């Protein structure tokens, strides 16, 4: 589950249609992703983390720190 996806989307001022276009899926499909009803392949999760400039751990709710640790 991508616990911080909705908050990131709203923080950046994106609409659900913006992210669904990025993921090349319908808005309905994206809504189910955002509500945790559908899991994404890891490649899409990585793409979303890169898109928002946050760590994977932050995106999935395993960390409160959005910083990417490149050490």
PyMOL commands that set and color helices and strands:
alter all, ss='L'
color gray80, all
select helices_A, chain A and resi 5-12+16-23+27-34+42-52+56-59
alter helices_A, ss='H'
color red, helices_A
deselect
rebuild
show_as cartoon
